[in-house]
Amino acid sequence: MRYIGGMNAERALYEDPAALDLSRKRALADIEAGRVVPNEAVTDWLKTWGTADEKPIPAEWLK
């Protein structure tokens, strides 16, 4: 087996059904609470990557 950063690279990210269920519940709670970023805003930010005008991730997205 190969390990990257202490994780088994051959194992699926959500091989554990309980972890997948918890992740889905957290995502739905974020959506219901309005903790989302519009796709257009993310796309505009990503377009700056690798350019002279590369932008850091907006702090308000991390709240």
Backbone as CSV, one residue per row, in Angstrom:
resi,resn,N_x,N_y,N_z,CA_x,CA_y,CA_z,C_x,C_y,C_z
1,MET,0.828,-1.185,0.000,0.000,0.000,0.000,0.866,1.240,0.000
2,ARG,0.357,2.278,-0.637,1.070,3.537,-0.723,0.391,4.558,0.181
3,TYR,1.169,5.308,0.936,0.615,6.319,1.832,1.086,7.704,1.408
4,ILE,0.163,8.630,1.387,0.482,10.016,1.061,-0.005,10.865,2.226
5,GLY,0.899,11.602,2.818,0.519,12.469,3.933,-0.175,11.721,5.058
6,GLY,0.204,10.474,5.268,-0.392,9.688,6.334,-1.712,9.037,5.958
7,MET,-2.123,9.193,4.692,-3.394,8.603,4.255,-3.128,7.508,3.230
8,ASN,-3.920,6.496,3.240,-3.821,5.420,2.282,-4.361,5.905,0.937
9,ALA,-3.508,6.015,-0.071,-3.896,6.561,-1.376,-4.822,5.622,-2.148
10,GLU,-4.882,4.366,-1.778,-5.721,3.410,-2.501,-7.141,3.341,-1.952
11,ARG,-7.363,3.934,-0.825,-8.669,3.871,-0.175,-9.558,5.004,-0.674
12,ALA,-10.796,4.704,-0.950,-11.733,5.732,-1.404,-11.899,6.787,-0.322
13,LEU,-12.127,8.031,-0.754,-12.255,9.128,0.189,-13.339,8.850,1.225
14,TYR,-14.492,8.371,0.770,-15.594,8.087,1.686,-15.965,6.620,1.623
15,GLU,-14.988,5.805,1.871,-15.220,4.370,1.892,-16.128,3.998,3.066
16,ASP,-16.052,4.791,4.117,-16.849,4.562,5.308,-18.226,5.199,5.111
17,PRO,-19.299,4.414,5.030,-20.640,4.977,4.819,-21.044,6.014,5.863
18,ALA,-20.608,5.839,7.098,-20.948,6.802,8.146,-20.279,8.156,7.877
19,ALA,-19.036,8.134,7.390,-18.329,9.375,7.073,-19.005,10.081,5.905
20,LEU,-19.434,9.330,4.917,-20.137,9.906,3.772,-21.457,10.523,4.221
21,ASP,-22.188,9.835,5.065,-23.464,10.344,5.567,-23.257,11.632,6.361
22,LEU,-22.246,11.665,7.210,-21.952,12.857,7.996,-21.579,14.023,7.077
23,SER,-20.794,13.765,6.059,-20.401,14.807,5.115,-21.619,15.382,4.398
24,ARG,-22.522,14.523,3.986,-23.748,14.975,3.314,-24.607,15.822,4.251
25,LYS,-24.729,15.394,5.503,-25.531,16.146,6.476,-24.937,17.527,6.725
26,ARG,-23.614,17.598,6.816,-22.958,18.894,7.017,-23.174,19.799,5.812
27,ALA,-23.063,19.237,4.625,-23.259,20.025,3.405,-24.683,20.559,3.329
28,LEU,-25.651,19.725,3.628,-27.048,20.162,3.587,-27.326,21.234,4.640
29,ALA,-26.712,21.094,5.810,-26.880,22.105,6.855,-26.286,23.439,6.410
30,ASP,-25.135,23.394,5.743,-24.528,24.622,5.230,-25.431,25.273,4.187
31,ILE,-25.993,24.485,3.305,-26.894,25.013,2.276,-28.111,25.649,2.924
32,GLU,-28.729,24.952,3.862,-29.921,25.469,4.533,-29.632,26.751,5.302
33,ALA,-28.405,26.877,5.830,-28.028,28.061,6.605,-27.543,29.197,5.702
34,GLY,-27.487,28.936,4.406,-27.050,29.977,3.484,-25.542,30.136,3.395
35,ARG,-24.814,29.156,3.910,-23.349,29.216,3.842,-22.884,28.624,2.512
36,VAL,-23.138,29.379,1.452,-22.775,28.931,0.105,-22.109,30.093,-0.627
37,VAL,-21.367,29.773,-1.664,-20.738,30.773,-2.517,-21.257,30.523,-3.926
38,PRO,-21.780,31.548,-4.570,-22.303,31.371,-5.922,-21.230,30.855,-6.885
39,ASN,-21.626,29.971,-7.770,-20.707,29.380,-8.738,-19.963,30.450,-9.531
40,GLU,-20.654,31.502,-9.936,-20.012,32.556,-10.730,-18.869,33.210,-9.957
41,ALA,-19.053,33.407,-8.655,-18.005,34.012,-7.837,-16.784,33.094,-7.748
42,VAL,-17.023,31.801,-7.586,-15.926,30.842,-7.509,-15.203,30.776,-8.851
43,THR,-15.967,30.745,-9.931,-15.386,30.684,-11.268,-14.514,31.911,-11.535
44,ASP,-15.016,33.086,-11.202,-14.240,34.318,-11.397,-12.940,34.277,-10.601
45,TRP,-13.001,33.773,-9.371,-11.814,33.667,-8.535,-10.819,32.670,-9.127
46,LEU,-11.320,31.520,-9.572,-10.430,30.502,-10.135,-9.739,30.988,-11.406
47,LYS,-10.397,31.833,-12.161,-9.795,32.351,-13.399,-8.557,33.201,-13.124
48,THR,-8.386,33.657,-11.879,-7.198,34.453,-11.543,-5.988,33.572,-11.246
49,TRP,-6.207,32.291,-11.004,-5.107,31.387,-10.666,-4.094,31.346,-11.804
50,GLY,-2.834,31.406,-11.453,-1.774,31.306,-12.434,-1.574,32.581,-13.238
51,THR,-2.228,33.656,-12.839,-2.062,34.936,-13.523,-1.301,35.894,-12.622
52,ALA,-0.893,37.010,-13.198,-0.206,38.036,-12.415,-1.144,38.663,-11.390
53,ASP,-2.446,38.512,-11.605,-3.462,39.094,-10.712,-4.146,38.020,-9.862
54,GLU,-3.411,36.939,-9.525,-3.996,35.845,-8.749,-4.515,36.351,-7.404
55,LYS,-5.746,36.009,-7.089,-6.405,36.461,-5.861,-6.380,35.351,-4.802
56,PRO,-6.203,35.724,-3.526,-6.324,34.732,-2.454,-7.805,34.400,-2.251
57,ILE,-8.047,33.315,-1.566,-9.439,32.952,-1.289,-10.058,34.052,-0.419
58,PRO,-11.222,34.537,-0.793,-11.863,35.585,0.012,-12.136,35.097,1.441
59,ALA,-11.767,35.895,2.405,-11.914,35.515,3.821,-13.351,35.195,4.176
60,GLU,-14.312,35.915,3.573,-15.719,35.669,3.916,-16.180,34.281,3.476
61,TRP,-15.475,33.655,2.560,-15.847,32.305,2.142,-15.495,31.267,3.211
62,LEU,-14.626,31.619,4.111,-14.151,30.677,5.129,-14.891,30.795,6.449
63,LYS,-15.910,31.630,6.506,-16.646,31.809,7.756,-17.734,30.786,7.895
